[in-house]
């Protein structure tokens, strides 16, 4: 269910469920989850076009989590996005990944044939969906005059990144709202992908948090994400939610009888 489809009853249940689940984690864990969700934003999202190297994909996800970016859009035209979980160290568990792969990858083809057959329809679909949700889509490329520090943040922004070798496709560059570059002073034209993402996110999140822009999550988004994170943390979350629903339907107390936080065995 999307956040936009929540009814008042759904929201009321969610607002009761989250503190109920908090009872089953330690005080420190509950405080960490609550503090982190307060710093999450959907005002800035990251989109990746055909990033297929596991190490790069994983490092990008860690960057997004570290800078409080909740949504990562993955465009799969030529290869499947396959992060290395030893590198992410679980960071992907705390993110919302959106895969844009409506046009399937021809897995049986050789690499050369796959590249030739690629239509970039998934790229176009992703960019169009982001724009429909109110995002200004900014392509990261060294071939532009607009510097990162001058990128406007007054409306939600989707930062679009391509591969290290080829960058973004022509189809992506033709469809974005603007192009932005990281200013560089050396002979190198670009950073590697994960460094580029980190530099961009550091700049925009620092400026965003220092501004008067309303960048934080809405209540229903915050509650939904906190619920999902608690589910990730609690081993018996499905059984606990079933017990919650039983109590909720009958109007019973939602607090543990002993008043202490504990985990179910």
C-alpha positions as YAML, in Angstrom:
chain: A
units: angstrom
residues:
- id: 1
  name: UNK
  ca: [0.00, 0.00, 0.00]
- id: 2
  name: UNK
  ca: [1.41, 3.39, -0.89]
- id: 3
  name: UNK
  ca: [1.52, 6.24, 1.61]
- id: 4
  name: UNK
  ca: [-0.93, 8.19, -0.51]
- id: 5
  name: UNK
  ca: [-3.54, 5.42, -0.22]
- id: 6
  name: UNK
  ca: [-3.62, 5.43, 3.59]
- id: 7
  name: UNK
  ca: [-7.06, 5.94, 5.11]
- id: 8
  name: UNK
  ca: [-7.46, 7.63, 8.53]
- id: 9
  name: UNK
  ca: [-8.06, 4.18, 10.05]
- id: 10
  name: UNK
  ca: [-4.86, 2.84, 8.47]
- id: 11
  name: UNK
  ca: [-2.89, 5.77, 9.83]
- id: 12
  name: UNK
  ca: [-4.38, 5.37, 13.29]
- id: 13
  name: UNK
  ca: [-3.42, 1.69, 13.33]
- id: 14
  name: UNK
  ca: [0.10, 2.47, 12.13]
- id: 15
  name: UNK
  ca: [0.53, 5.14, 14.80]
- id: 16
  name: UNK
  ca: [-0.35, 2.52, 17.43]
- id: 17
  name: UNK
  ca: [1.65, -0.31, 15.86]
- id: 18
  name: UNK
  ca: [5.01, 1.48, 15.87]
- id: 19
  name: UNK
  ca: [5.19, 2.10, 19.64]
- id: 20
  name: UNK
  ca: [3.88, -1.43, 20.19]
- id: 21
  name: UNK
  ca: [6.79, -2.88, 18.18]
- id: 22
  name: UNK
  ca: [9.28, -0.62, 19.98]
- id: 23
  name: UNK
  ca: [8.60, -2.62, 23.13]
- id: 24
  name: UNK
  ca: [10.43, -5.58, 21.61]
- id: 25
  name: UNK
  ca: [13.76, -3.89, 20.93]
- id: 26
  name: UNK
  ca: [16.28, -2.42, 23.31]
- id: 27
  name: UNK
  ca: [16.09, 1.22, 24.37]
- id: 28
  name: UNK
  ca: [19.28, 1.97, 22.44]
- id: 29
  name: UNK
  ca: [18.00, 0.34, 19.26]
- id: 30
  name: UNK
  ca: [14.63, 2.10, 19.47]
- id: 31
  name: UNK
  ca: [16.37, 5.46, 20.00]
- id: 32
  name: UNK
  ca: [18.69, 4.84, 17.04]
- id: 33
  name: UNK
  ca: [15.79, 3.99, 14.74]
- id: 34
  name: UNK
  ca: [13.77, 7.03, 15.85]
- id: 35
  name: UNK
  ca: [16.75, 9.38, 15.45]
- id: 36
  name: UNK
  ca: [17.62, 8.06, 11.99]
- id: 37
  name: UNK
  ca: [14.09, 8.25, 10.62]
- id: 38
  name: UNK
  ca: [13.92, 11.90, 11.69]
- id: 39
  name: UNK
  ca: [16.92, 12.59, 9.43]
- id: 40
  name: UNK
  ca: [15.54, 10.75, 6.42]
- id: 41
  name: UNK
  ca: [14.43, 12.68, 3.36]
- id: 42
  name: UNK
  ca: [12.59, 12.10, 0.12]
- id: 43
  name: UNK
  ca: [13.24, 15.64, -1.08]
- id: 44
  name: UNK
  ca: [16.37, 14.24, -2.75]
- id: 45
  name: UNK
  ca: [16.48, 10.80, -4.39]
- id: 46
  name: UNK
  ca: [19.19, 8.96, -6.28]
- id: 47
  name: UNK
  ca: [18.68, 7.22, -9.64]
- id: 48
  name: UNK
  ca: [21.23, 4.86, -11.17]
- id: 49
  name: UNK
  ca: [21.28, 3.92, -14.85]
- id: 50
  name: UNK
  ca: [22.71, 0.48, -15.62]
- id: 51
  name: UNK
  ca: [25.10, 0.37, -12.68]
- id: 52
  name: UNK
  ca: [25.98, -3.31, -12.63]
- id: 53
  name: UNK
  ca: [29.33, -3.70, -10.86]
- id: 54
  name: UNK
  ca: [28.51, -5.13, -7.42]
- id: 55
  name: UNK
  ca: [31.13, -3.09, -5.57]
- id: 56
  name: UNK
  ca: [29.96, 0.21, -7.07]
- id: 57
  name: UNK
  ca: [26.31, -0.60, -6.49]
- id: 58
  name: UNK
  ca: [26.99, -1.52, -2.88]
- id: 59
  name: UNK
  ca: [29.06, 1.57, -2.10]
- id: 60
  name: UNK
  ca: [26.34, 3.81, -3.53]
- id: 61
  name: UNK
  ca: [23.73, 2.23, -1.26]
- id: 62
  name: UNK
  ca: [25.94, 2.79, 1.77]
- id: 63
  name: UNK
  ca: [26.37, 6.43, 0.76]
- id: 64
  name: UNK
  ca: [22.62, 6.92, 0.44]
- id: 65
  name: UNK
  ca: [21.97, 5.44, 3.86]
- id: 66
  name: UNK
  ca: [24.75, 7.49, 5.46]
- id: 67
  name: UNK
  ca: [23.42, 10.79, 4.07]
- id: 68
  name: UNK
  ca: [19.79, 10.05, 4.95]
- id: 69
  name: UNK
  ca: [18.50, 9.43, 1.41]
- id: 70
  name: UNK
  ca: [15.57, 7.01, 1.58]
- id: 71
  name: UNK
  ca: [14.78, 6.26, -2.08]
- id: 72
  name: UNK
  ca: [17.11, 4.78, -4.69]
- id: 73
  name: UNK
  ca: [15.78, 4.23, -8.22]
- id: 74
  name: UNK
  ca: [17.55, 1.49, -10.16]
- id: 75
  name: UNK
  ca: [17.28, 1.48, -13.96]
- id: 76
  name: UNK
  ca: [18.03, -1.91, -15.49]
- id: 77
  name: UNK
  ca: [18.39, -1.77, -19.27]
- id: 78
  name: UNK
  ca: [21.54, -3.80, -19.90]
- id: 79
  name: UNK
  ca: [22.27, -5.60, -16.65]
- id: 80
  name: UNK
  ca: [20.66, -6.47, -13.35]
- id: 81
  name: UNK
  ca: [21.50, -4.32, -10.33]
- id: 82
  name: UNK
  ca: [23.24, -6.75, -7.97]
- id: 83
  name: UNK
  ca: [24.89, -5.20, -4.90]
- id: 84
  name: UNK
  ca: [27.49, -7.07, -2.88]
- id: 85
  name: UNK
  ca: [26.00, -7.53, 0.58]
- id: 86
  name: UNK
  ca: [29.45, -7.84, 2.15]
- id: 87
  name: UNK
  ca: [30.12, -4.27, 1.00]
- id: 88
  name: UNK
  ca: [26.70, -2.78, 1.82]
- id: 89
  name: UNK
  ca: [26.99, -4.21, 5.37]
- id: 90
  name: UNK
  ca: [23.21, -4.25, 5.49]
- id: 91
  name: UNK
  ca: [22.70, -0.64, 4.35]
- id: 92
  name: UNK
  ca: [20.24, -1.77, 1.67]
- id: 93
  name: UNK
  ca: [17.91, -3.04, 4.43]
- id: 94
  name: UNK
  ca: [17.15, 0.55, 5.45]
- id: 95
  name: UNK
  ca: [16.51, 1.93, 1.97]
- id: 96
  name: UNK
  ca: [13.53, 1.85, -0.38]
- id: 97
  name: UNK
  ca: [14.71, 0.47, -3.74]
- id: 98
  name: UNK
  ca: [12.61, 1.10, -6.85]
- id: 99
  name: UNK
  ca: [13.56, -1.14, -9.76]
- id: 100
  name: UNK
  ca: [12.70, 0.09, -13.24]
- id: 101
  name: UNK
  ca: [12.86, -3.03, -15.38]
- id: 102
  name: UNK
  ca: [9.49, -3.25, -17.12]
- id: 103
  name: UNK
  ca: [11.35, -4.02, -20.35]
- id: 104
  name: UNK
  ca: [13.19, -7.27, -19.47]
- id: 105
  name: UNK
  ca: [16.90, -7.79, -19.94]
- id: 106
  name: UNK
  ca: [17.80, -10.30, -22.63]
- id: 107
  name: UNK
  ca: [19.89, -12.43, -20.32]
- id: 108
  name: UNK
  ca: [20.66, -15.07, -22.97]
- id: 109
  name: UNK
  ca: [22.35, -12.59, -25.28]
- id: 110
  name: UNK
  ca: [26.07, -11.90, -25.31]
- id: 111
  name: UNK
  ca: [27.16, -8.53, -23.92]
- id: 112
  name: UNK
  ca: [27.62, -7.02, -27.40]
- id: 113
  name: UNK
  ca: [24.20, -8.24, -28.52]
- id: 114
  name: UNK
  ca: [22.58, -6.99, -25.31]
- id: 115
  name: UNK
  ca: [24.05, -3.52, -25.82]
- id: 116
  name: UNK
  ca: [22.83, -3.44, -29.42]
- id: 117
  name: UNK
  ca: [19.34, -4.54, -28.40]
- id: 118
  name: UNK
  ca: [19.04, -2.04, -25.56]
- id: 119
  name: UNK
  ca: [16.21, 0.48, -26.06]
- id: 120
  name: UNK
  ca: [16.61, 2.49, -22.82]
- id: 121
  name: UNK
  ca: [12.83, 2.31, -22.37]
- id: 122
  name: UNK
  ca: [13.35, 1.72, -18.64]
- id: 123
  name: UNK
  ca: [15.39, 4.93, -18.42]
- id: 124
  name: UNK
  ca: [12.63, 6.92, -20.07]
- id: 125
  name: UNK
  ca: [10.00, 5.33, -17.83]
- id: 126
  name: UNK
  ca: [11.98, 6.10, -14.67]
- id: 127
  name: UNK
  ca: [12.59, 9.74, -15.57]
- id: 128
  name: UNK
  ca: [8.96, 10.24, -16.57]
- id: 129
  name: UNK
  ca: [7.75, 8.71, -13.29]
- id: 130
  name: UNK
  ca: [10.04, 10.92, -11.25]
- id: 131
  name: UNK
  ca: [8.87, 14.01, -13.07]
- id: 132
  name: UNK
  ca: [5.24, 12.99, -12.56]
- id: 133
  name: UNK
  ca: [5.95, 12.88, -8.81]
- id: 134
  name: UNK
  ca: [7.26, 16.45, -8.88]
- id: 135
  name: UNK
  ca: [11.00, 15.82, -9.10]
- id: 136
  name: UNK
  ca: [13.40, 17.92, -11.14]
- id: 137
  name: UNK
  ca: [15.74, 15.34, -12.66]
- id: 138
  name: UNK
  ca: [19.38, 16.42, -12.70]
- id: 139
  name: UNK
  ca: [21.94, 14.45, -14.73]
- id: 140
  name: UNK
  ca: [25.44, 14.34, -13.26]
- id: 141
  name: UNK
  ca: [27.96, 14.91, -16.04]
- id: 142
  name: UNK
  ca: [31.21, 16.86, -16.47]
- id: 143
  name: UNK
  ca: [29.90, 18.29, -19.73]
- id: 144
  name: UNK
  ca: [27.94, 21.27, -18.41]
- id: 145
  name: UNK
  ca: [28.50, 24.69, -16.83]
- id: 146
  name: UNK
  ca: [26.12, 24.31, -13.85]
- id: 147
  name: UNK
  ca: [28.13, 23.43, -10.75]
- id: 148
  name: UNK
  ca: [26.80, 21.25, -7.96]
- id: 149
  name: UNK
  ca: [26.73, 24.07, -5.40]
- id: 150
  name: UNK
  ca: [24.40, 26.04, -7.68]
- id: 151
  name: UNK
  ca: [21.88, 23.24, -8.17]
- id: 152
  name: UNK
  ca: [18.49, 24.57, -6.99]
- id: 153
  name: UNK
  ca: [16.87, 22.64, -4.14]
- id: 154
  name: UNK
  ca: [13.61, 24.58, -3.87]
- id: 155
  name: UNK
  ca: [11.75, 21.63, -5.41]
- id: 156
  name: UNK
  ca: [12.45, 17.89, -4.97]
- id: 157
  name: UNK
  ca: [15.51, 16.73, -6.90]
- id: 158
  name: UNK
  ca: [16.42, 13.37, -8.42]
- id: 159
  name: UNK
  ca: [20.18, 12.99, -8.99]
- id: 160
  name: UNK
  ca: [20.80, 10.70, -11.96]
- id: 161
  name: UNK
  ca: [24.11, 8.81, -12.26]
- id: 162
  name: UNK
  ca: [25.47, 6.58, -15.01]
- id: 163
  name: UNK
  ca: [28.33, 4.11, -15.24]
- id: 164
  name: UNK
  ca: [31.97, 5.11, -14.76]
- id: 165
  name: UNK
  ca: [32.97, 4.01, -18.26]
- id: 166
  name: UNK
  ca: [30.13, 5.36, -20.39]
- id: 167
  name: UNK
  ca: [28.29, 7.81, -18.15]
- id: 168
  name: UNK
  ca: [24.62, 8.41, -18.83]
- id: 169
  name: UNK
  ca: [22.90, 7.39, -22.05]
- id: 170
  name: UNK
  ca: [21.95, 9.94, -24.69]
- id: 171
  name: UNK
  ca: [18.30, 9.12, -23.98]
- id: 172
  name: UNK
  ca: [18.75, 10.05, -20.32]
- id: 173
  name: UNK
  ca: [20.61, 13.28, -21.08]
- id: 174
  name: UNK
  ca: [17.96, 14.34, -23.57]
- id: 175
  name: UNK
  ca: [15.14, 13.88, -21.06]
- id: 176
  name: UNK
  ca: [16.48, 15.44, -17.85]
- id: 177
  name: UNK
  ca: [15.57, 18.92, -16.58]
- id: 178
  name: UNK
  ca: [19.16, 20.03, -16.05]
- id: 179
  name: UNK
  ca: [22.75, 18.86, -16.04]
- id: 180
  name: UNK
  ca: [25.12, 19.40, -13.13]
- id: 181
  name: UNK
  ca: [28.82, 18.81, -12.55]
- id: 182
  name: UNK
  ca: [31.20, 18.42, -9.63]
- id: 183
  name: UNK
  ca: [33.86, 21.14, -10.02]
- id: 184
  name: UNK
  ca: [37.34, 19.66, -10.42]
- id: 185
  name: UNK
  ca: [40.79, 21.26, -10.62]
- id: 186
  name: UNK
  ca: [43.01, 18.44, -11.83]
- id: 187
  name: UNK
  ca: [43.56, 16.53, -15.05]
- id: 188
  name: UNK
  ca: [41.01, 13.87, -14.14]
- id: 189
  name: UNK
  ca: [37.62, 14.52, -15.65]
- id: 190
  name: UNK
  ca: [35.55, 12.60, -13.14]
- id: 191
  name: UNK
  ca: [35.53, 10.65, -9.88]
- id: 192
  name: UNK
  ca: [34.53, 7.04, -9.61]
- id: 193
  name: UNK
  ca: [30.81, 6.44, -9.16]
- id: 194
  name: UNK
  ca: [30.61, 5.98, -5.40]
- id: 195
  name: UNK
  ca: [32.78, 9.03, -4.74]
- id: 196
  name: UNK
  ca: [30.67, 11.12, -7.12]
- id: 197
  name: UNK
  ca: [27.51, 10.07, -5.32]
- id: 198
  name: UNK
  ca: [29.07, 10.82, -1.92]
- id: 199
  name: UNK
  ca: [30.26, 14.28, -2.99]
- id: 200
  name: UNK
  ca: [26.88, 15.17, -4.49]
- id: 201
  name: UNK
  ca: [24.92, 13.93, -1.49]
- id: 202
  name: UNK
  ca: [27.17, 15.70, 0.98]
- id: 203
  name: UNK
  ca: [26.68, 19.01, -0.83]
- id: 204
  name: UNK
  ca: [22.92, 18.81, -1.33]
- id: 205
  name: UNK
  ca: [22.07, 17.40, 2.10]
- id: 206
  name: UNK
  ca: [24.21, 19.97, 3.88]
- id: 207
  name: UNK
  ca: [22.53, 22.79, 1.99]
- id: 208
  name: UNK
  ca: [19.11, 21.23, 2.41]
- id: 209
  name: UNK
  ca: [19.38, 20.84, 6.19]
- id: 210
  name: UNK
  ca: [20.67, 24.40, 6.56]
- id: 211
  name: UNK
  ca: [17.73, 25.78, 4.57]
- id: 212
  name: UNK
  ca: [14.11, 26.50, 5.46]
- id: 213
  name: UNK
  ca: [12.89, 23.90, 2.98]
- id: 214
  name: UNK
  ca: [10.53, 21.30, 4.41]
- id: 215
  name: UNK
  ca: [12.72, 18.31, 3.61]
- id: 216
  name: UNK
  ca: [11.71, 15.84, 6.29]
- id: 217
  name: UNK
  ca: [9.28, 12.95, 5.89]
- id: 218
  name: UNK
  ca: [5.57, 13.38, 6.43]
- id: 219
  name: UNK
  ca: [4.14, 11.64, 9.48]
- id: 220
  name: UNK
  ca: [2.74, 8.69, 7.54]
- id: 221
  name: UNK
  ca: [6.01, 8.21, 5.66]
- id: 222
  name: UNK
  ca: [8.01, 8.36, 8.88]
- id: 223
  name: UNK
  ca: [5.73, 5.86, 10.61]
- id: 224
  name: UNK
  ca: [5.77, 3.48, 7.63]
- id: 225
  name: UNK
  ca: [9.56, 3.50, 7.43]
- id: 226
  name: UNK
  ca: [9.99, 3.15, 11.19]
- id: 227
  name: UNK
  ca: [7.60, 0.17, 11.13]
- id: 228
  name: UNK
  ca: [9.62, -1.41, 8.30]
- id: 229
  name: UNK
  ca: [12.89, -0.89, 10.17]
- id: 230
  name: UNK
  ca: [11.45, -2.43, 13.33]
- id: 231
  name: UNK
  ca: [10.32, -5.40, 11.26]
- id: 232
  name: UNK
  ca: [13.91, -5.77, 10.03]
- id: 233
  name: UNK
  ca: [15.14, -5.74, 13.62]
- id: 234
  name: UNK
  ca: [12.65, -8.06, 15.33]
- id: 235
  name: UNK
  ca: [12.91, -11.76, 14.54]
- id: 236
  name: UNK
  ca: [9.26, -12.55, 15.33]
- id: 237
  name: UNK
  ca: [7.73, -9.42, 13.83]
- id: 238
  name: UNK
  ca: [5.01, -11.26, 11.88]
- id: 239
  name: UNK
  ca: [3.77, -13.05, 15.00]
- id: 240
  name: UNK
  ca: [3.89, -9.82, 16.98]
- id: 241
  name: UNK
  ca: [1.85, -7.96, 14.39]
- id: 242
  name: UNK
  ca: [-0.72, -10.74, 14.38]
- id: 243
  name: UNK
  ca: [-0.99, -10.40, 18.17]
- id: 244
  name: UNK
  ca: [-1.23, -6.62, 17.79]
- id: 245
  name: UNK
  ca: [-4.11, -6.96, 15.33]
- id: 246
  name: UNK
  ca: [-5.91, -9.30, 17.71]
- id: 247
  name: UNK
  ca: [-5.55, -6.80, 20.55]
- id: 248
  name: UNK
  ca: [-6.36, -3.85, 18.29]
- id: 249
  name: UNK
  ca: [-9.59, -5.45, 17.02]
- id: 250
  name: UNK
  ca: [-10.76, -6.17, 20.58]
- id: 251
  name: UNK
  ca: [-9.68, -2.87, 22.10]
- id: 252
  name: UNK
  ca: [-7.20, -4.58, 24.47]
- id: 253
  name: UNK
  ca: [-4.09, -2.98, 26.00]
- id: 254
  name: UNK
  ca: [-1.13, -2.76, 23.62]
- id: 255
  name: UNK
  ca: [1.47, -2.57, 26.39]
- id: 256
  name: UNK
  ca: [3.38, -5.59, 27.65]
- id: 257
  name: UNK
  ca: [2.03, -6.91, 30.95]
- id: 258
  name: UNK
  ca: [5.37, -6.47, 32.77]
- id: 259
  name: UNK
  ca: [5.96, -2.99, 31.32]
- id: 260
  name: UNK
  ca: [9.46, -3.95, 30.22]
- id: 261
  name: UNK
  ca: [11.02, -4.14, 26.78]
- id: 262
  name: UNK
  ca: [11.84, -7.65, 25.67]
- id: 263
  name: UNK
  ca: [12.14, -9.85, 22.61]
- id: 264
  name: UNK
  ca: [10.07, -12.92, 21.98]
- id: 265
  name: UNK
  ca: [12.12, -16.14, 21.91]
...
